[in-house]
Amino acid sequence: MDKPNWQTGNLNHLLEQLRSTQASLATDDVVSRGVDLLQAGMDGLISELMVNPAACENLTHLMGVYEESKENDDAPD
């Protein structure tokens, strides 16, 4: 376990450290909530794409992602 990082200073220094810690924690919370929202959105998108093959095909075409043809899979190396 890491040793504590003890510091010296007056009350203003302590207040500055507390504000910095609070800002860091608030940022971590915002990022965590953002990740949760993105995950929920992606889950919804995936659910819709699973029941709509045409949407999947259109999306892969727009993104330029193509599945290799079966002929290439059976060819010897």
N, C-alpha and C positions, 0 to 999 in steps of 0.2 A: 504494500500500500504506500502511496506517496506521502511524504511528509507535508504538513501544512505549510503554506507560504505566508509566514507571519510578516506583517509590515508595521511600520510605525507611522504616526501622523496625528494630526489634530482632528477635530470633529468635521471640519470641511472635507478633509481627505476621506474620512469614513463615509460621509454623505456622497461624495463623488464615486466611491467604490460601490456603494449600494445602488446608486442610479445606473451605473454601468452594468451591474449584475441584473437589475430589473430589465434593462433594455435588451440584454442578451437573452434572458428568459422569454421575454415577449416576442422576440424575433424567432426563437425556436418554436414557440407556440403557433405563430403565424405560418411558419413553414410546415409544421405538422398538420395544421388544418388545411392548408393548401394541397398537401399531398393527399389527404383524405378526400377532398373535393374532386381532385383529378382522378383518383382511383374510382370513385363513384361514377363519374362521367364516363370513364373508359369501360366500366362494367356495363353501363347502360348501352353504350355503343356496341360493345361485343354482343350483348344479348340481341340487339336489333339486327346485327349483321348475320348472326347465326341462323335466323329465320328468313333471311332475304339474300339468297345466292346472287341474284342479279346486282344487288348493291355491292356485294363483295367484288364481283367481276368489274364493275364500273370503277370502284375505288382502286383496285390493283392496276387497272389501265391508267387512271389518272396519275398514280404514283410511279408508273413505269416498272412495276414489279410483275414479272411473268414466271409462270411455272415451266420448268424444263419439260420438253415433250417426252413422251414415253419411249419414242424411238431412240433417243439419246441414252436413256437409262439402260436399254438392253444391248447397246453396242459394246463390243469387247474393248478393253483398254489397250 
